[in-house]
Amino acid sequence: MNFVSFCPHICVCFPLNNVFPVPVLALGTGIQWSNLFDSVTVDDDFSMAQVLSLLLFDAVLYGLVAWYVEAVFPGEYGVPLPSYFFVLVSFKATLSLSLSLSLSLSLSLSYTHMNTHTHTLAGK
């Protein structure tokens, strides 16, 4: 499938939740893990896996747009960041620090949970 024939599929991805499963349901098989990558019709190679991947891509894209708009236009009580904030060194340092802190916190919580579980098993 080339890019030119893929573009119309992207444009109609959201209405496919009503149209796409109809031929599959008419066959009586439904959409299963075994036929997720199979084409519904002979003349088209568009599968339900492509629909789900496009929906996931849309969700990530809209999440990033919402995060950016919220950071640049925070509302009445927030401090707005400049429109180019994601290329600033200070933002990258803050992001790196917050990611490392969340990782270390999750690791320490899992170690504490594992240690507590070991002590309760040893006490029985």
N, C-alpha and C positions, 0 to 999 in steps of 0.2 A: 504494500500500500504506500503510495507516495504522498507527499505533503499536500498537494493540491486536492486529492480526493479525501484526505483526512480532515481538512478544514471544515467542510460542511458537517461532518460528524461532530466536531467540537461545538459548532453553533447550535446543534439540536440535541445536545447531551441531556439537558434537563427535561425536555418533554418525553424522552425515551422511557421514563419510568412508567408511562402509560401505554406506549406504542410497542416498545421492544419485546416485552415478555409475551405478547399475544400469540405469535407463531409458536413459541415454545410451549405455551399452555395448550394451544390447539393440538399439538402433537401428543400431549398427555405426559410429557416427561418432566416439565418444570426446569428450573435452573438449579443444578446440583454442582458440587465441587468437580465432578467428573466431566461436565460439559460446560464449564465456565469459560473456557477459551475457544469453544466451538462456535462456528458461524450459524446463524439461524436460517439464513436462506442460501441458496446455491450461488447466486450472482453477487453476493456481498460477503466480505470477510470481516465485518465488524462484529465483535463479540461482547458479551456482558462484562468480561474482564476489562475491556477498554472503557466501557461506561463507568465502571467502578473506579478505575484509575483516574479518569478525568474528573470524577466527583471528588476524589481525594486531592487531586491537584488544585481544583477550585477551592476546596476548603482551606488548604494551606495558603493559597494566594490571597483569598479574602481575609484570612487571619493576619497575614503580614500587612495588608492594606489598612485594616482596622487598627493594628498596633501603631503603624506609622502616623495615621491621622490623629489618633489619641495622643501621641507624643508631641506632635506639632501644634495641634489645636486642643489643649486639654480641658477647656471649659472655663468656668468662672473661677475655680479655686486652684487650678494647677499652674505650674510654671512651664511655659512652652519652650520646647527645644528648637534650635534652628532647623530649617528644612533639610540641611545636609548633615544632621547629627550622626548618622550611621557611618560616616567616613572619618569622623573625628577620632584622634588617638585616645582622648579621654573616655569616649564611649566604649571603645574596644577594650580599654583597660578595666573599666567598670564591668563590662560584660564578662570578661575573662575572670575577674575576681568573683563575681556572683556565681558563675558556673563552677569554679573550683570550690567555693564555699558550700554550694548545694551538693556537690559530689562528696565532699568530705563529711557533710552532715548525714547524707544517706548511708555512707559506708559506716559511720560510727553508730547509727541507729541499727543497722543490720547486724553489726558486731555485738551490740548490747543485747539485741533480741536473741542472737545465737547463743551468747554467753548465759543469758537468763534461762533459756530452754535447756542448756546442758546442765545447769545447776538443779533445775527442777527434776530432770531425769535421774541425776545422780542421787538426789534426796529420796527417791521412791524405792 
